[in-house]
Amino acid sequence: MMLQARVTTVGVIGCGTAGAAAALLLSRGGCKVTVFERVADPMPVGAGIIVQPSGQAVLARLGLLEGIVAKGARLDRLFLRTPRGKTIVDLHYASVDPRWFGIGIHRGVLFEALYEAARAEVTVKTGCAVRGLRRDGARTFVRADEEHGPFDLIVIADGAVSELRTGTGKTTRDRAYPWGALWFVAEDRQAVFTRELHQVAAGAQRLYGVLPTGLAPRGDVPVISLFWSLAAHELEAWRAGGLDAWKAEVRAIDPRIAFVLDGIRSHEQVVFARYRDVQMARWHDGPIVFIGDAAHATSPQLGQGANLALVDACVLADAIARARSVEAGLVSYAAARRQHLRHYQTMARLLTPFFQSDSRVLGRLRDWVFPIANALPPLRNFMVSTMAGMSRGFGREHLALPPTP
Ligand SMILES: Cc1cc2nc3c(=O)[nH]c(=O)nc-3n(C[C@H](O)[C@H](O)[C@H](O)COP(=O)(O)OP(=O)(O)OC[C@H]3O[C@@H](n4cnc5c(N)ncnc54)[C@H](O)[C@@H]3O)c2cc1C
């Protein structure tokens, strides 16, 4: 049922995962959409991410899943061990649902798929940094170098460091995590790393991981992402130190990574990424709504950022299509997203210190408790469902997936 009595024009701020997906789905629902993207010539940058079953369902609805599966790397499990080889968790997607699997992919591949589709179907204004909004009754104008609009609905999807969130008075938490991660994207022509996200945790201070990500953006060579957890205050010391000592530490944890480390000759080749923890008291205000990282950025510990953004976009488009007014649509959007997002924000906050903190106790506790949880079917199923992006909390129904057309 498509009522849309009042929604005709939509302004979307940001053309990342959330913005591009929302623009496409709202446009296909009958809205006239304009996207404003700050970057003049957006490129397929970033490192590896995982498209979980939750995000896959939205990509299927968009008609983009096949291309992503073709370019990505199928993941059957998440395997986490100690440096001595003790299994901490070994989570198989298929143990809960035989249809589930993860797709390791370079963020740039997902970005390009969404961006190209958005450019083909809606107006995308690049090089257009939005500085604010102007409300005039039910109409809202977008302020960049010039004013655009009016719009009936504004979707703010400008990422974790959202400038438009500042000043809304609705942000209840916005802080950078004290820990981040070093990332390095490397070719893996021999396909040494396949089928799993492989992680090694030494206490809560060291976390190493390798994510197979399929083909490079615009390339035909398999690539992987190597990540290495680091506290922000350790970064200068890491940069000042020689690479050899660090490489030896990484190699000792997983000797298979030696060929990747051989390709790192300067600190500049390795990117340090930091993450934010963002919480808003309300995601919407009148005809304005925040989605994706702008609304609820979390640590990447659960690998959900892009997936939550995709689900937001889908639920929003459906809520607007069904509602009699923009405001009613946004109220129903917020109600539909609350439980799923609350679960992932809570879990990310609870789990992150077990993997990235100065605590000696939490690392030991994790190595002792997590294997027990992994062995108990109800807890293991809960962990797998959470990994898959499908959980709404322990004992609750899974996320209802959007029907594929
Ligand atoms: C360049 C880049 C690289 C990334 N690399 C990784 C990675 O390697 N691994 C990972 O897990 N996650 C990465 N992320 C984050 C990941 O894409 C998001 O967590 C997830 O996809 C949610 O997407 P989002 O659309 O909410 O936010 P984002 O993907 O951050 O998109 C926000 C978009 O809004 C635009 N924007 C910001 N401010 C304005 C403004 N004022 N006016 C107009 N446009 C604006 C930005 O340029 C960006 O295109 C990266 C994000 C970016 C922007």
The ligand as an ORCA input file, in Angstrom:
! r2SCAN-3c Opt
* xyz 0 1
  C      35.696      7.271      3.530
  C      35.137      6.226      4.461
  C      35.851      5.025      4.669
  C      35.343      4.067      5.541
  N      36.036      2.900      5.699
  C      35.542      1.943      6.496
  C      36.209      0.719      6.655
  O      37.262      0.498      6.079
  N      35.679     -0.234      7.479
  C      34.487     -0.014      8.127
  O      34.000     -0.885      8.843
  N      33.823      1.136      8.002
  C      34.325      2.131      7.202
  N      33.644      3.297      7.074
  C      32.392      3.467      7.817
  C      31.261      2.662      7.200
  O      31.118      2.985      5.840
  C      30.013      3.022      7.978
  O      30.166      2.613      9.333
  C      28.769      2.307      7.528
  O      28.805      1.953      6.198
  C      27.545      3.187      7.825
  O      27.433      4.111      6.788
  P      26.842      5.560      6.894
  O      26.245      5.822      5.547
  O      26.000      5.764      8.082
  O      28.122      6.521      7.092
  P      29.352      6.766      6.106
  O      29.658      5.583      5.312
  O      30.410      7.357      6.961
  O      28.797      7.886      5.074
  C      28.577      9.240      5.421
  C      28.604     10.060      4.145
  O      28.180     11.380      4.437
  C      29.040     12.313      3.791
  N      28.983     13.574      4.542
  C      29.482     13.813      5.779
  N      29.198     15.073      6.160
  C      28.495     15.642      5.141
  C      27.919     16.921      4.940
  N      27.994     17.883      5.871
  N      27.264     17.185      3.767
  C      27.178     16.201      2.815
  N      27.710     14.968      2.956
  C      28.352     14.696      4.114
  C      30.401     11.606      3.840
  O      31.303     12.128      2.883
  C      30.006     10.169      3.557
  O      29.953      9.895      2.171
  C      34.122      4.296      6.232
  C      33.405      5.494      6.013
  C      33.906      6.452      5.129
  C      33.112      7.743      4.886
*
